[in-house]
Amino acid sequence: MAAAEKIKLKYGCALTDLIQEDEIIEVPSVGGRPPRRLSRHILAEICEPRMEEMLALVDQELIKSGYKKTIGAGVVLTGGASMIEGMQELAEQIFNLPTRIGYPVKVGGLQDVVNSPMYATAVGLLMYGAEKESSGQRFRIRDTRVFNRILSRMRKWFEDIA
């Protein structure tokens, strides 16, 4: 799974139109077998419908919530999938709104480590919590199971970085 994630981020593309038909990539095999050669266009043909489906679901939720009409400045994509080539362009097509990739801002110390869309949401939530804490405002976590799952994933991210 980890190797597949790396391949998706390194060679995947959310729009097949951006990939030349003859572009070949080398992917590792399992069980000590030699690496395989694969058409990057075929990989994009697998990625594009999944990315399109995911963004369409988000768009439906925005419409259902009533917030889609109020989004004037556009959409900010975060998370690991936002780093896939062509994702910003595909999102603009699906949302019919300006779209950009979000990076953590105002981060000191570990900026070179967490300066990735993959960590933007987690860093933003940590900064929000720290801001509320320092201003004397408390926020309550309603579902500790969700919090513990998120905390566990964040620990794993930082372990992977180290």
PyRosetta script that sets phi, psi and omega in degrees:
from pyrosetta import init, pose_from_sequence

init()
pose = pose_from_sequence("MAAAEKIKLKYGCALTDLIQEDEIIEVPSVGGRPPRRLSRHILAEICEPRMEEMLALVDQELIKSGYKKTIGAGVVLTGGASMIEGMQELAEQIFNLPTRIGYPVKVGGLQDVVNSPMYATAVGLLMYGAEKESSGQRFRIRDTRVFNRILSRMRKWFEDIA")
pose.set_psi(1, -40.4)
pose.set_omega(1, -179.9)
pose.set_phi(2, -64.3)
pose.set_psi(2, -41.4)
pose.set_omega(2, 179.3)
pose.set_phi(3, -65.0)
pose.set_psi(3, -39.7)
pose.set_omega(3, 179.0)
pose.set_phi(4, -63.8)
pose.set_psi(4, -39.2)
pose.set_omega(4, 178.4)
pose.set_phi(5, -63.8)
pose.set_psi(5, -42.3)
pose.set_omega(5, 178.9)
pose.set_phi(6, -64.1)
pose.set_psi(6, -41.7)
pose.set_omega(6, 178.9)
pose.set_phi(7, -62.9)
pose.set_psi(7, -44.0)
pose.set_omega(7, -180.0)
pose.set_phi(8, -59.5)
pose.set_psi(8, -46.1)
pose.set_omega(8, -177.6)
pose.set_phi(9, -72.1)
pose.set_psi(9, -36.2)
pose.set_omega(9, -176.6)
pose.set_phi(10, -80.2)
pose.set_psi(10, -42.1)
pose.set_omega(10, -173.1)
pose.set_phi(11, -115.6)
pose.set_psi(11, -14.6)
pose.set_omega(11, -177.1)
pose.set_phi(12, -65.4)
pose.set_psi(12, 159.2)
pose.set_omega(12, 178.4)
pose.set_phi(13, -149.3)
pose.set_psi(13, 135.4)
pose.set_omega(13, -177.8)
pose.set_phi(14, -83.1)
pose.set_psi(14, -10.1)
pose.set_omega(14, 178.5)
pose.set_phi(15, -133.0)
pose.set_psi(15, 114.3)
pose.set_omega(15, -178.7)
pose.set_phi(16, -61.5)
pose.set_psi(16, -27.4)
pose.set_omega(16, -179.3)
pose.set_phi(17, -62.2)
pose.set_psi(17, -20.6)
pose.set_omega(17, -179.0)
pose.set_phi(18, -83.8)
pose.set_psi(18, -8.3)
pose.set_omega(18, -174.9)
pose.set_phi(19, -108.6)
pose.set_psi(19, 135.2)
pose.set_omega(19, 175.6)
pose.set_phi(20, -77.7)
pose.set_psi(20, 142.8)
pose.set_omega(20, -176.6)
pose.set_phi(21, -57.1)
pose.set_psi(21, -33.2)
pose.set_omega(21, -173.3)
pose.set_phi(22, -94.7)
pose.set_psi(22, 8.7)
pose.set_omega(22, -178.4)
pose.set_phi(23, -76.5)
pose.set_psi(23, 123.9)
pose.set_omega(23, -176.8)
pose.set_phi(24, -115.0)
pose.set_psi(24, 139.3)
pose.set_omega(24, 176.1)
pose.set_phi(25, -121.2)
pose.set_psi(25, 159.5)
pose.set_omega(25, 177.9)
pose.set_phi(26, -111.5)
pose.set_psi(26, 123.9)
pose.set_omega(26, -178.8)
pose.set_phi(27, -118.3)
pose.set_psi(27, 143.4)
pose.set_omega(27, -179.7)
pose.set_phi(28, -66.8)
pose.set_psi(28, 149.6)
pose.set_omega(28, 176.1)
pose.set_phi(29, -104.5)
pose.set_psi(29, 170.2)
pose.set_omega(29, 178.6)
pose.set_phi(30, -99.0)
pose.set_psi(30, 161.7)
pose.set_omega(30, 174.6)
pose.set_phi(31, 70.4)
pose.set_psi(31, 27.1)
pose.set_omega(31, 176.9)
pose.set_phi(32, 76.2)
pose.set_psi(32, 5.7)
pose.set_omega(32, 177.7)
pose.set_phi(33, -73.1)
pose.set_psi(33, 157.3)
pose.set_omega(33, 179.4)
pose.set_phi(34, -67.2)
pose.set_psi(34, 156.3)
pose.set_omega(34, 179.3)
pose.set_phi(35, -59.3)
pose.set_psi(35, 152.5)
pose.set_omega(35, 179.5)
pose.set_phi(36, -105.5)
pose.set_psi(36, 150.9)
pose.set_omega(36, 174.8)
pose.set_phi(37, -98.1)
pose.set_psi(37, 136.3)
pose.set_omega(37, -174.8)
pose.set_phi(38, -140.5)
pose.set_psi(38, 144.0)
pose.set_omega(38, 175.7)
pose.set_phi(39, -71.0)
pose.set_psi(39, 126.0)
pose.set_omega(39, 178.5)
pose.set_phi(40, -65.9)
pose.set_psi(40, -28.2)
pose.set_omega(40, 178.8)
pose.set_phi(41, -64.5)
pose.set_psi(41, -39.4)
pose.set_omega(41, 178.0)
pose.set_phi(42, -64.4)
pose.set_psi(42, -41.8)
pose.set_omega(42, 177.3)
pose.set_phi(43, -60.5)
pose.set_psi(43, -42.0)
pose.set_omega(43, 178.4)
pose.set_phi(44, -65.0)
pose.set_psi(44, -34.5)
pose.set_omega(44, 177.3)
pose.set_phi(45, -66.3)
pose.set_psi(45, -24.2)
pose.set_omega(45, 176.0)
pose.set_phi(46, -82.6)
pose.set_psi(46, -43.2)
pose.set_omega(46, -176.3)
pose.set_phi(47, -70.5)
pose.set_psi(47, -43.6)
pose.set_omega(47, -172.1)
pose.set_phi(48, -55.3)
pose.set_psi(48, -49.8)
pose.set_omega(48, -179.3)
pose.set_phi(49, -63.7)
pose.set_psi(49, -34.0)
pose.set_omega(49, 179.1)
pose.set_phi(50, -67.8)
pose.set_psi(50, -43.8)
pose.set_omega(50, 179.5)
pose.set_phi(51, -66.1)
pose.set_psi(51, -41.0)
pose.set_omega(51, 178.8)
pose.set_phi(52, -61.3)
pose.set_psi(52, -44.3)
pose.set_omega(52, 179.6)
pose.set_phi(53, -62.9)
pose.set_psi(53, -44.7)
pose.set_omega(53, -179.5)
pose.set_phi(54, -62.3)
pose.set_psi(54, -47.0)
pose.set_omega(54, -179.6)
pose.set_phi(55, -67.1)
pose.set_psi(55, -35.6)
pose.set_omega(55, 178.1)
pose.set_phi(56, -64.8)
pose.set_psi(56, -37.8)
pose.set_omega(56, 176.9)
pose.set_phi(57, -64.2)
pose.set_psi(57, -41.8)
pose.set_omega(57, 177.1)
pose.set_phi(58, -62.8)
pose.set_psi(58, -43.6)
pose.set_omega(58, 179.4)
pose.set_phi(59, -60.3)
pose.set_psi(59, -43.3)
pose.set_omega(59, 178.0)
pose.set_phi(60, -60.4)
pose.set_psi(60, -40.6)
pose.set_omega(60, 179.1)
pose.set_phi(61, -66.9)
pose.set_psi(61, -38.4)
pose.set_omega(61, 177.3)
pose.set_phi(62, -62.8)
pose.set_psi(62, -42.8)
pose.set_omega(62, 179.3)
pose.set_phi(63, -64.7)
pose.set_psi(63, -47.5)
pose.set_omega(63, -178.8)
pose.set_phi(64, -60.9)
pose.set_psi(64, -36.5)
pose.set_omega(64, -178.7)
pose.set_phi(65, -74.7)
pose.set_psi(65, -18.8)
pose.set_omega(65, -177.4)
pose.set_phi(66, 88.1)
pose.set_psi(66, -2.9)
pose.set_omega(66, -177.8)
pose.set_phi(67, -81.7)
pose.set_psi(67, -18.8)
pose.set_omega(67, -175.6)
pose.set_phi(68, -57.5)
pose.set_psi(68, -38.9)
pose.set_omega(68, -178.6)
pose.set_phi(69, -67.1)
pose.set_psi(69, -23.9)
pose.set_omega(69, -175.2)
pose.set_phi(70, -94.1)
pose.set_psi(70, -3.6)
pose.set_omega(70, -178.8)
pose.set_phi(71, -84.1)
pose.set_psi(71, 99.9)
pose.set_omega(71, -179.4)
pose.set_phi(72, -96.3)
pose.set_psi(72, -37.5)
pose.set_omega(72, -174.9)
pose.set_phi(73, -80.2)
pose.set_psi(73, -17.9)
pose.set_omega(73, 177.8)
pose.set_phi(74, 115.4)
pose.set_psi(74, -168.9)
pose.set_omega(74, -173.5)
pose.set_phi(75, -114.2)
pose.set_psi(75, 142.5)
pose.set_omega(75, 175.2)
pose.set_phi(76, -115.0)
pose.set_psi(76, 121.2)
pose.set_omega(76, 178.2)
pose.set_phi(77, -93.0)
pose.set_psi(77, 134.0)
pose.set_omega(77, 174.7)
pose.set_phi(78, -131.0)
pose.set_psi(78, 172.8)
pose.set_omega(78, 179.7)
pose.set_phi(79, 97.2)
pose.set_psi(79, 165.5)
pose.set_omega(79, -176.8)
pose.set_phi(80, -59.8)
pose.set_psi(80, -39.1)
pose.set_omega(80, -178.1)
pose.set_phi(81, -64.4)
pose.set_psi(81, -24.1)
pose.set_omega(81, 180.0)
pose.set_phi(82, -66.4)
pose.set_psi(82, -17.0)
pose.set_omega(82, -179.0)
pose.set_phi(83, -83.9)
pose.set_psi(83, -5.8)
pose.set_omega(83, 179.6)
pose.set_phi(84, -70.5)
pose.set_psi(84, 132.9)
pose.set_omega(84, 179.9)
pose.set_phi(85, -52.7)
pose.set_psi(85, 134.9)
pose.set_omega(85, 176.8)
pose.set_phi(86, 85.8)
pose.set_psi(86, -5.6)
pose.set_omega(86, -176.8)
pose.set_phi(87, -64.4)
pose.set_psi(87, -42.8)
pose.set_omega(87, -180.0)
pose.set_phi(88, -61.5)
pose.set_psi(88, -45.3)
pose.set_omega(88, -179.3)
pose.set_phi(89, -63.8)
pose.set_psi(89, -42.9)
pose.set_omega(89, 179.2)
pose.set_phi(90, -64.0)
pose.set_psi(90, -41.9)
pose.set_omega(90, 179.2)
pose.set_phi(91, -61.7)
pose.set_psi(91, -40.2)
pose.set_omega(91, 178.0)
pose.set_phi(92, -62.0)
pose.set_psi(92, -38.6)
pose.set_omega(92, 178.0)
pose.set_phi(93, -65.5)
pose.set_psi(93, -45.2)
pose.set_omega(93, -175.7)
pose.set_phi(94, -71.0)
pose.set_psi(94, -48.0)
pose.set_omega(94, -177.0)
pose.set_phi(95, -80.1)
pose.set_psi(95, -20.9)
pose.set_omega(95, -174.0)
pose.set_phi(96, 55.7)
pose.set_psi(96, 41.9)
pose.set_omega(96, -179.9)
pose.set_phi(97, -142.8)
pose.set_psi(97, 155.1)
pose.set_omega(97, 173.9)
pose.set_phi(98, -59.6)
pose.set_psi(98, 141.5)
pose.set_omega(98, -176.8)
pose.set_phi(99, -136.5)
pose.set_psi(99, 142.0)
pose.set_omega(99, 174.4)
pose.set_phi(100, -139.1)
pose.set_psi(100, 165.7)
pose.set_omega(100, 176.9)
pose.set_phi(101, -92.6)
pose.set_psi(101, 132.2)
pose.set_omega(101, -177.9)
pose.set_phi(102, -94.0)
pose.set_psi(102, 134.6)
pose.set_omega(102, 176.6)
pose.set_phi(103, -119.4)
pose.set_psi(103, 150.3)
pose.set_omega(103, 175.7)
pose.set_phi(104, -60.7)
pose.set_psi(104, 141.4)
pose.set_omega(104, 177.7)
pose.set_phi(105, -124.2)
pose.set_psi(105, 160.1)
pose.set_omega(105, 178.3)
pose.set_phi(106, 55.5)
pose.set_psi(106, 41.0)
pose.set_omega(106, 179.5)
pose.set_phi(107, -107.0)
pose.set_psi(107, 125.5)
pose.set_omega(107, 177.3)
pose.set_phi(108, -103.1)
pose.set_psi(108, 165.8)
pose.set_omega(108, 174.3)
pose.set_phi(109, 74.7)
pose.set_psi(109, -76.0)
pose.set_omega(109, -175.2)
pose.set_phi(110, -94.8)
pose.set_psi(110, 20.2)
pose.set_omega(110, -173.9)
pose.set_phi(111, -53.7)
pose.set_psi(111, -42.8)
pose.set_omega(111, -178.9)
pose.set_phi(112, -66.7)
pose.set_psi(112, -22.9)
pose.set_omega(112, -179.4)
pose.set_phi(113, -85.3)
pose.set_psi(113, -43.0)
pose.set_omega(113, -174.1)
pose.set_phi(114, -102.3)
pose.set_psi(114, 9.3)
pose.set_omega(114, -179.2)
pose.set_phi(115, -78.0)
pose.set_psi(115, 71.1)
pose.set_omega(115, -178.6)
pose.set_phi(116, -150.6)
pose.set_psi(116, 145.8)
pose.set_omega(116, 175.4)
pose.set_phi(117, -57.0)
pose.set_psi(117, -24.8)
pose.set_omega(117, -179.6)
pose.set_phi(118, -59.2)
pose.set_psi(118, -32.5)
pose.set_omega(118, -175.6)
pose.set_phi(119, -106.4)
pose.set_psi(119, 0.2)
pose.set_omega(119, -172.8)
pose.set_phi(120, -58.7)
pose.set_psi(120, -45.8)
pose.set_omega(120, -178.1)
pose.set_phi(121, -67.0)
pose.set_psi(121, -45.8)
pose.set_omega(121, -179.5)
pose.set_phi(122, -61.5)
pose.set_psi(122, -44.7)
pose.set_omega(122, 179.3)
pose.set_phi(123, -64.2)
pose.set_psi(123, -42.6)
pose.set_omega(123, 178.6)
pose.set_phi(124, -61.3)
pose.set_psi(124, -42.0)
pose.set_omega(124, 178.7)
pose.set_phi(125, -66.8)
pose.set_psi(125, -39.6)
pose.set_omega(125, 177.2)
pose.set_phi(126, -63.2)
pose.set_psi(126, -42.6)
pose.set_omega(126, 180.0)
pose.set_phi(127, -66.9)
pose.set_psi(127, -39.0)
pose.set_omega(127, 177.6)
pose.set_phi(128, -61.6)
pose.set_psi(128, -47.3)
pose.set_omega(128, 178.9)
pose.set_phi(129, -61.6)
pose.set_psi(129, -42.3)
pose.set_omega(129, 179.4)
pose.set_phi(130, -64.8)
pose.set_psi(130, -39.2)
pose.set_omega(130, 179.0)
pose.set_phi(131, -64.0)
pose.set_psi(131, -44.1)
pose.set_omega(131, 179.2)
pose.set_phi(132, -65.0)
pose.set_psi(132, -41.2)
pose.set_omega(132, 179.9)
pose.set_phi(133, -62.8)
pose.set_psi(133, -45.4)
pose.set_omega(133, -177.2)
pose.set_phi(134, -71.2)
pose.set_psi(134, -24.0)
pose.set_omega(134, 179.0)
pose.set_phi(135, -88.2)
pose.set_psi(135, 2.2)
pose.set_omega(135, 178.6)
pose.set_phi(136, 86.1)
pose.set_psi(136, -3.6)
pose.set_omega(136, 177.8)
pose.set_phi(137, -84.0)
pose.set_psi(137, 140.2)
pose.set_omega(137, 177.9)
pose.set_phi(138, -109.0)
pose.set_psi(138, 144.5)
pose.set_omega(138, 170.8)
pose.set_phi(139, -124.4)
pose.set_psi(139, 143.3)
pose.set_omega(139, -174.0)
pose.set_phi(140, -104.2)
pose.set_psi(140, 136.5)
pose.set_omega(140, 175.9)
pose.set_phi(141, -91.8)
pose.set_psi(141, 117.2)
pose.set_omega(141, -175.4)
pose.set_phi(142, -75.0)
pose.set_psi(142, -40.3)
pose.set_omega(142, -176.7)
pose.set_phi(143, -117.5)
pose.set_psi(143, 100.5)
pose.set_omega(143, -176.2)
pose.set_phi(144, -68.0)
pose.set_psi(144, -24.3)
pose.set_omega(144, 177.9)
pose.set_phi(145, -64.8)
pose.set_psi(145, -43.2)
pose.set_omega(145, 177.9)
pose.set_phi(146, -63.3)
pose.set_psi(146, -46.0)
pose.set_omega(146, 178.9)
pose.set_phi(147, -57.9)
pose.set_psi(147, -45.5)
pose.set_omega(147, -178.9)
pose.set_phi(148, -64.2)
pose.set_psi(148, -37.1)
pose.set_omega(148, 176.8)
pose.set_phi(149, -65.0)
pose.set_psi(149, -43.5)
pose.set_omega(149, 179.3)
pose.set_phi(150, -64.2)
pose.set_psi(150, -45.1)
pose.set_omega(150, 178.8)
pose.set_phi(151, -60.1)
pose.set_psi(151, -41.1)
pose.set_omega(151, 178.7)
pose.set_phi(152, -62.9)
pose.set_psi(152, -43.5)
pose.set_omega(152, 178.6)
pose.set_phi(153, -64.7)
pose.set_psi(153, -39.8)
pose.set_omega(153, 179.5)
pose.set_phi(154, -65.5)
pose.set_psi(154, -39.8)
pose.set_omega(154, 176.5)
pose.set_phi(155, -59.3)
pose.set_psi(155, -44.3)
pose.set_omega(155, 179.7)
pose.set_phi(156, -61.8)
pose.set_psi(156, -41.5)
pose.set_omega(156, 177.6)
pose.set_phi(157, -56.9)
pose.set_psi(157, -49.1)
pose.set_omega(157, -177.4)
pose.set_phi(158, -68.4)
pose.set_psi(158, -32.5)
pose.set_omega(158, 174.6)
pose.set_phi(159, -65.1)
pose.set_psi(159, -40.1)
pose.set_omega(159, 179.0)
pose.set_phi(160, -65.3)
pose.set_psi(160, -32.7)
pose.set_omega(160, 179.8)
pose.set_phi(161, -70.7)
pose.set_psi(161, -42.6)
pose.set_omega(161, -174.4)
pose.set_phi(162, -70.0)
pose.dump_pdb("model.pdb")
